[in-house]
Amino acid sequence: MANEGKGLSTAESLRKTRTYGRVRCHNPSCMARLDPEPGASQAKCPKCGMEWRIAWVKKGFPRIRGPVWDVDTKLAEEALAKKMKKSDKKSAEEAQAGKTKEEKQDGPK
């Protein structure tokens, strides 16, 4: 099946879009492209900050082996602390709002 416009097969037309030497971030909310230095054992995502261990299948052909656990744990703890701080603030506001509603319903004492 050839592209009528240029006379290229589908495989030939897709060859231009290949990105050898690059990998995608495995963070599901990110999926940015990483350009590890040739021979590097780790690469950091510029978008989300996650660091990944890199294995080289052959020269110029990297694969992600997994996360760098120290960085992964640190980022997860920071996100959890931020979320807990936000929920504590929200629950305190709800408790304060609950007290004012009770006072209004009961009336002055």
N, CA, C and O of each residue as an XYZ file, in Angstrom:
436
protein
N       0.842     -1.165      0.000
C       0.000      0.000      0.000
C       0.894      1.237      0.000
O       1.565      1.520      0.993
N       0.905      1.950     -1.073
C       1.799      3.096     -1.215
C       1.039      4.400     -1.037
O      -0.146      4.508     -1.352
N       1.757      5.379     -0.524
C       1.191      6.720     -0.462
C       1.217      7.283     -1.873
O       2.282      7.399     -2.480
N       0.059      7.628     -2.390
C      -0.020      8.085     -3.774
C       0.760      9.374     -4.006
O       1.323      9.578     -5.082
N       0.794     10.235     -3.004
C       1.435     11.542     -3.169
C       2.932     11.439     -3.386
O       3.471     12.145     -4.237
N       3.620     10.586     -2.645
C       5.079     10.537     -2.721
C       5.594      9.188     -3.219
O       6.793      9.046     -3.456
N       4.737      8.218     -3.378
C       5.170      6.907     -3.842
C       5.916      6.112     -2.785
O       6.717      5.242     -3.124
N       5.668      6.397     -1.490
C       6.340      5.682     -0.411
C       5.391      4.677      0.222
O       4.185      4.911      0.299
N       5.940      3.563      0.671
C       5.119      2.613      1.411
C       4.880      3.183      2.812
O       5.507      4.170      3.198
N       3.984      2.568      3.560
C       3.695      3.039      4.912
C       4.939      2.954      5.782
O       5.242      3.891      6.520
N       5.663      1.842      5.703
C       6.885      1.679      6.495
C       7.918      2.743      6.140
O       8.599      3.278      7.016
N       8.028      3.043      4.858
C       8.997      4.062      4.438
C       8.607      5.451      4.922
O       9.475      6.241      5.291
N       7.327      5.756      4.926
C       6.890      7.071      5.388
C       7.021      7.201      6.900
O       7.261      8.297      7.407
N       6.865      6.087      7.631
C       6.994      6.126      9.092
C       8.445      6.163      9.548
O       8.721      6.518     10.693
N       9.365      5.806      8.679
C      10.782      5.791      9.034
C      11.234      7.167      9.515
O      12.083      7.261     10.401
N      10.687      8.216      8.953
C      11.082      9.578      9.314
C      10.670      9.938     10.739
O      11.285     10.812     11.350
N       9.649      9.287     11.277
C       9.141      9.640     12.599
C       9.816      8.867     13.723
O       9.524      9.126     14.891
N      10.697      7.937     13.421
C      11.368      7.154     14.460
C      12.313      8.037     15.252
O      12.891      8.986     14.721
N      12.463      7.715     16.522
C      13.301      8.533     17.395
C      14.329      7.658     18.093
O      14.245      7.455     19.304
N      15.290      7.139     17.352
C      16.362      6.353     17.963
C      17.191      7.250     18.865
O      17.437      8.416     18.556
N      17.617      6.679     19.992
C      18.416      7.447     20.933
C      17.591      8.220     21.939
O      18.149      8.908     22.793
N      16.270      8.123     21.857
C      15.375      8.805     22.783
C      14.423      7.782     23.394
O      14.112      6.765     22.774
N      13.968      8.055     24.599
C      12.982      7.203     25.276
C      11.908      8.103     25.874
O      12.126      9.297     26.079
N      10.761      7.521     26.149
C       9.682      8.276     26.799
C       9.746      8.067     28.302
O      10.095      6.986     28.777
N       9.409      9.104     29.037
C       9.304      9.027     30.491
C       8.193      8.032     30.826
O       7.125      8.068     30.214
N       8.434      7.158     31.778
C       7.435      6.148     32.141
C       6.428      6.638     33.174
O       5.557      5.874     33.588
N       6.529      7.891     33.597
C       5.541      8.469     34.494
C       4.249      8.651     33.688
O       4.246      9.394     32.706
N       3.145      7.985     34.081
C       1.918      8.034     33.271
C       1.341      9.431     33.063
O       0.660      9.676     32.068
N       1.602     10.332     33.978
C       1.069     11.681     33.814
C       2.014     12.588     33.037
O       1.707     13.762     32.832
N       3.154     12.069     32.601
C       4.145     12.895     31.916
C       4.348     12.458     30.460
O       3.921     13.158     29.542
N       4.983     11.330     30.246
C       5.262     10.745     28.924
C       6.087     11.662     28.010
O       5.942     11.599     26.789
N       6.949     12.512     28.583
C       7.829     13.373     27.782
C       8.977     12.540     27.205
O       9.251     11.441     27.688
N       9.632     13.051     26.195
C      10.774     12.353     25.601
C      12.060     12.749     26.316
O      12.297     13.921     26.607
N      12.883     11.739     26.591
C      14.167     11.949     27.242
C      15.281     11.712     26.236
O      15.195     10.810     25.402
N      16.322     12.521     26.316
C      17.507     12.359     25.466
C      18.696     12.047     26.358
O      19.441     12.959     26.717
N      18.900     10.774     26.733
C      20.049     10.464     27.587
C      21.360     10.636     26.824
O      21.434     10.406     25.618
N      22.382     11.045     27.556
C      23.715     11.157     26.967
C      24.179      9.751     26.578
O      23.893      8.799     27.303
N      24.867      9.598     25.483
C      25.339      8.270     25.074
C      26.177      7.604     26.164
O      27.170      8.169     26.622
N      25.777      6.418     26.570
C      26.483      5.663     27.593
C      26.099      6.007     29.020
O      26.620      5.398     29.953
N      25.198      6.968     29.218
C      24.790      7.372     30.570
C      23.998      6.255     31.239
O      23.280      5.510     30.571
N      24.130      6.140     32.561
C      23.395      5.103     33.283
C      22.085      5.617     33.857
O      21.242      4.824     34.275
N      21.900      6.948     33.883
C      20.670      7.545     34.393
C      20.286      8.735     33.522
O      21.134      9.380     32.906
N      18.975      9.007     33.489
C      18.470     10.181     32.778
C      17.339     10.788     33.588
O      16.530     10.068     34.173
N      17.284     12.109     33.622
C      16.255     12.817     34.381
C      15.273     13.468     33.418
O      15.675     14.096     32.438
N      13.987     13.315     33.700
C      12.955     13.914     32.867
C      12.905     15.420     33.131
O      12.792     15.836     34.284
N      12.988     16.235     32.089
C      12.942     17.681     32.298
C      11.553     18.190     32.680
O      11.424     19.282     33.232
N      10.517     17.406     32.389
C       9.149     17.855     32.648
C       8.691     17.539     34.076
O       8.194     18.423     34.774
N       8.854     16.274     34.519
C       8.326     15.881     35.831
C       9.400     15.688     36.900
O       9.074     15.620     38.085
N      10.672     15.599     36.508
C      11.751     15.475     37.485
C      12.093     14.051     37.890
O      13.011     13.849     38.685
N      11.383     13.060     37.367
C      11.696     11.660     37.687
C      13.022     11.278     37.044
O      13.354     11.741     35.952
N      13.779     10.424     37.737
C      15.029      9.918     37.185
C      14.862      8.436     36.885
O      14.237      7.695     37.643
N      15.437      8.023     35.759
C      15.298      6.646     35.293
C      16.657      6.015     35.076
O      17.598      6.680     34.642
N      16.761      4.708     35.384
C      17.977      3.949     35.090
C      17.914      3.543     33.625
O      16.881      3.073     33.147
N      19.012      3.726     32.922
C      19.056      3.485     31.479
C      19.958      2.294     31.182
O      21.042      2.170     31.753
N      19.509      1.424     30.293
C      20.329      0.323     29.766
C      20.489      0.572     28.272
O      19.566      1.048     27.611
N      21.656      0.249     27.749
C      21.939      0.467     26.326
C      21.922     -0.885     25.619
O      22.811     -1.711     25.827
N      20.913     -1.107     24.786
C      20.772     -2.345     24.030
C      21.934     -2.465     23.052
O      22.557     -3.520     22.935
N      22.213     -1.388     22.362
C      23.386     -1.258     21.496
C      23.715      0.223     21.424
O      22.985      1.046     21.976
N      24.779      0.566     20.769
C      25.191      1.976     20.705
C      24.076      2.825     20.088
O      23.615      2.564     18.977
N      23.657      3.849     20.840
C      22.617      4.747     20.355
C      21.196      4.230     20.519
O      20.265      4.792     19.943
N      21.013      3.154     21.307
C      19.685      2.550     21.448
C      19.383      2.291     22.930
O      19.583      1.176     23.412
N      18.895      3.328     23.668
C      18.642      3.186     25.106
C      17.282      2.568     25.409
O      16.347      2.632     24.611
N      17.210      1.967     26.598
C      15.950      1.463     27.140
C      15.898      1.813     28.619
O      16.931      1.835     29.289
N      14.713      2.084     29.128
C      14.547      2.378     30.552
C      14.464      1.064     31.320
O      13.654      0.196     30.996
N      15.315      0.924     32.348
C      15.296     -0.268     33.200
C      14.333     -0.098     34.365
O      13.712     -1.064     34.809
N      14.212      1.116     34.857
C      13.325      1.371     35.983
C      13.660      2.706     36.623
O      14.563      3.407     36.167
N      12.935      3.062     37.679
C      13.188      4.355     38.336
C      14.422      4.308     39.221
O      14.842      3.240     39.667
N      14.996      5.474     39.470
C      16.033      5.614     40.482
C      15.269      5.750     41.794
O      14.595      6.755     42.018
N      15.370      4.748     42.661
C      14.474      4.642     43.814
C      14.603      5.786     44.792
O      13.598      6.202     45.368
N      15.796      6.315     45.006
C      15.958      7.425     45.952
C      15.155      8.640     45.504
O      14.469      9.266     46.312
N      15.238      8.967     44.243
C      14.525     10.122     43.699
C      13.027      9.854     43.681
O      12.234     10.733     44.022
N      12.635      8.647     43.287
C      11.227      8.275     43.229
C      10.581      8.387     44.608
O       9.488      8.937     44.742
N      11.255      7.867     45.626
C      10.726      7.916     46.991
C      10.626      9.357     47.483
O       9.637      9.735     48.111
N      11.653     10.159     47.196
C      11.646     11.559     47.627
C      10.492     12.332     47.001
O       9.803     13.086     47.688
N      10.279     12.151     45.702
C       9.180     12.843     45.019
C       7.818     12.389     45.556
O       6.909     13.203     45.719
N       7.680     11.087     45.829
C       6.418     10.569     46.361
C       6.139     11.132     47.757
O       5.003     11.493     48.064
N       7.171     11.205     48.601
C       6.985     11.745     49.958
C       6.611     13.227     49.913
O       5.764     13.676     50.686
N       7.242     13.991     49.008
C       6.905     15.407     48.879
C       5.458     15.590     48.419
O       4.748     16.463     48.918
N       5.032     14.771     47.474
C       3.654     14.871     46.980
C       2.655     14.510     48.084
O       1.618     15.159     48.223
N       2.973     13.469     48.872
C       2.087     13.062     49.966
C       1.999     14.153     51.027
O       0.911     14.456     51.515
N       3.136     14.743     51.385
C       3.136     15.805     52.396
C       2.316     17.002     51.924
O       1.574     17.603     52.702
N       2.453     17.340     50.659
C       1.682     18.455     50.094
C       0.184     18.159     50.135
O      -0.625     19.023     50.472
N      -0.171     16.920     49.784
C      -1.581     16.524     49.778
C      -2.149     16.507     51.199
O      -3.278     16.946     51.418
N      -1.376     16.005     52.159
C      -1.844     15.948     53.545
C      -2.007     17.357     54.123
O      -2.957     17.628     54.859
N      -1.080     18.243     53.787
C      -1.179     19.621     54.271
C      -2.442     20.282     53.735
O      -3.129     21.014     54.448
N      -2.734     20.012     52.470
C      -3.925     20.572     51.843
C      -5.197     20.014     52.484
O      -6.149     20.756     52.724
N      -5.214     18.700     52.764
C      -6.410     18.085     53.352
C      -6.599     18.529     54.805
O      -7.733     18.697     55.256
N      -5.482     18.724     55.553
C      -5.585     19.212     56.926
C      -6.163     20.624     56.957
O      -6.989     20.947     57.810
N      -5.729     21.447     56.033
C      -6.232     22.813     55.946
C      -7.721     22.809     55.606
O      -8.498     23.579     56.169
N      -8.110     21.928     54.672
C      -9.508     21.841     54.261
C     -10.384     21.343     55.409
O     -11.475     21.872     55.623
N      -9.916     20.319     56.161
C     -10.714     19.792     57.266
C     -10.852     20.818     58.388
O     -11.888     20.879     59.050
N      -9.806     21.627     58.608
C      -9.888     22.673     59.624
C     -10.918     23.731     59.223
O     -11.672     24.224     60.061
N     -10.941     24.073     57.930
C     -11.923     25.044     57.443
C     -13.341     24.488     57.564
O     -14.268     25.217     57.916
N     -13.511     23.192     57.270
C     -14.836     22.567     57.382
C     -15.291     22.512     58.840
O     -16.470     22.714     59.129
N     -14.364     22.241     59.758
C     -14.704     22.200     61.176
C     -15.128     23.581     61.657
O     -16.083     23.712     62.422
N     -14.421     24.600     61.209
C     -14.764     25.979     61.589
C     -16.131     26.346     61.016
O     -16.939     26.975     61.698
N     -16.392     25.963     59.785
C     -17.681     26.263     59.165
C     -18.795     25.514     59.888
O     -19.898     26.045     60.023
N     -18.537     24.304     60.351
C     -19.529     23.517     61.086
C     -19.906     24.171     62.403
O     -21.073     24.151     62.792
N     -18.929     24.753     63.098
C     -19.198     25.426     64.368
C     -20.085     26.647     64.159
O     -21.004     26.887     64.943
N     -19.822     27.407     63.127
C     -20.626     28.608     62.900
C     -22.049     28.236     62.520
O     -22.981     28.962     62.868
N     -22.244     27.132     61.821
C     -23.599     26.699     61.463
C     -24.355     26.283     62.710
O     -25.535     26.604     62.849
N     -23.688     25.561     63.638
C     -24.353     25.140     64.869
C     -24.766     26.332     65.707
O     -25.855     26.349     66.282
N     -23.894     27.334     65.777
C     -24.206     28.527     66.545
C     -25.415     29.252     65.970
O     -26.248     29.757     66.722
N     -25.518     29.310     64.667
C     -26.634     29.990     64.024
C     -27.931     29.228     64.264
O     -28.974     29.840     64.495
N     -27.878     27.883     64.212
C     -29.089     27.081     64.387
C     -29.586     27.138     65.820
O     -30.791     27.237     66.051
N     -28.671     27.079     66.792
C     -29.077     27.080     68.184
C     -29.493     28.458     68.663
O     -30.297     28.606     69.583
N     -28.934     29.439     68.026
C     -29.245     30.796     68.466
C     -28.389     31.174     69.652
O     -27.605     30.364     70.146
N     -28.536     32.395     70.104
C     -27.714     32.832     71.252
C     -28.137     32.099     72.518
O     -29.301     31.738     72.690
N     -27.186     31.895     73.375
C     -27.469     31.194     74.643
C     -27.415     32.113     75.810
O     -27.628     31.684     76.944
